[in-house]
Each structure stands twice: as structure tokens, then as C-alpha cells.
Amino acid sequence: MSVLSIIFIIFIAFLAGMEGILDQFQFHQPLIACTLIGLVTGHLTAGVILGGTLQMIALGWANIGAAVAPDAALAAVASAIILVKALGAQNITVKDAVTSSIAIAVPLAVAGLFLTMIVRTLAVPIVHLMDAAAEKGDIKKIELLHILAVCMQGIRIAIPAAALLFIPAQTVQNFLESMPTWLTEGMAIGGGMVVAVGYALVINMMATKEVWPFFIIGFVVAAITQLTLIALGALGVALALIYLNLSKMGGSSNNGGGNTGDPLDDILNDY
């Protein structure tokens, strides 16, 4: 791995750590972080596959109340680095490398919570310094302290990423090969269950009675193996346009009166 690639990976890890707090450009999402690391290391396809798989798992990770979700940024960056290291040994297939990296990602995500706790503890004195600066009206100092606190989140991911980069590729491969089958298969099955939970959470937030027919249609059409992802995407856009047109028709019926909020019901009530 070249020096330039190492610098890019550490920079991506730094951005992913900050985005875990900012949520502005979503660099901490596995699909983006793994794809970028795969791009700068010459393993773009493997990075996309790993990122897409981890993204399905991360759908079920969300901060609820005082409960902090597993660290998607550390899981994405570390597993992508391990993937690249394993592929660099040239004695492992992409499928096996991705499967092993996914098995490692979930424990890494949980371990990332410990690093998050340390960083947030260190941020408490910074808040007090910002309070003192606010009393003096020193806005510039407040801004600098705020930037410092956010950069600490980036360093939280960049340091473990840099440490992993200096581990020889052969060592990573030997570690992956030493993992027992029951562990890798068990983690893969567990990851699949988390994917189902993630989908259920998303559906629970979005589901309304007027969109269920479209969900059923999409679920059935997705089972047709001859259709490509582009075809499925085109069908999704078409169904979305149909729903928007139904919404307009339902909202304008009866001169705006009797609108139930369900476009399908509004249209049926006209007959």
C-alpha cells in the first residue's frame, strides 16, 4: 500500500469520525466510507460490496434516548482496512474477505462505543471553557473550541485506522483464516437478522395504509430475478410518480373538502 493511499485512508477515517457527530455529508455511513477506502486502494468493487452489506446492518443502529448506537464509523473504516489488507495478500477471494470483514465489523462497532465515551468525557472540560469564553464575549475562542471538540471525534477513528494500516497484510490474512467457521457463519447470520430489524424500523416509520399496496408490489417485483437494479429503480420511480398523481387527485376532490389524508380513499369516495 502506497504512502498516498495511507494518507487518504487516514483522512477518510478522520472525516468519518467527525461525521458521526455532524451528520452533514454522511462520510460515517458504511456505504460511503468503505467505497472511498476501496477507491483509494484500488479495490473499489470489494469496497462497494462491503459497504453495501454493512449499510444494511447499520439501518438498525440508531441513538434512542440515552442509548447510544454502535459506532458505524469505526466499523466501516476498520473493516474496510482489514478487507484491503486481506486482499493485498492475494491468497483470499473477495467473497471470503468480505464475509470475514463483516464478522469483525460488529464487534468493532461495539468497541467504538468505548472510544466514544472517552471522547465525550474529554469534551466536558471543553464545554466549561466555552462557557467561560461566552461570559467574556469571546466568540472566536468559542468557535475554536467547538472545532477542537469536533476534531476529537475525527481523531477517535483516525488513530485506530492508522494503527491497523501498519499491521502486515499477511498477519491480517492469518488472523482471518484462523477464525473458526462457527464464528464467521454465526456473525453472518446475526448480521442478516440485524438487517431485517433495520428494514422493520424503516418500514415502521414510513408505513401508512395508502403506501402498503406499493410496498407489496415492490416486494413481489423484486423476486423476479430477470430484472436488474436499474429496472427495479425505474419501477420505483414510476410507482412514486403514480402515487404523487394520486395524491394531487385526492387532495383536489370535492373542492378540497372531505380529504381524508389517504389519496386512494379520497379517489374512491368520489364514486
Buried (B, 14 or more C-beta within 10 A) or exposed (E): BEEEBBEBBBBBBBBBBBBBBBEEEEBBBBBBBBBBBBBBBBBBEBBBBBBBBBBBBBBBBEEEEEEBBBBBBBBBBBBBBBBBBBBBBEEBEBEBBBBBBBBBBBEBBEBBBEBBEEBBEEBEEBEEBBEEBEEEEBEEBBEBBEEEBBBBBBBBBBBBBBEBBEEEBEEBBEBBEEBEEEEBEEBBEBBEEBBEEBEEBEEEEEEEEBBEEBEEEEEEBEEEEEBEEEEBEEBBEEBEEEBEEBBEBBEEBEEEEEBEEBBBBBBEBEE
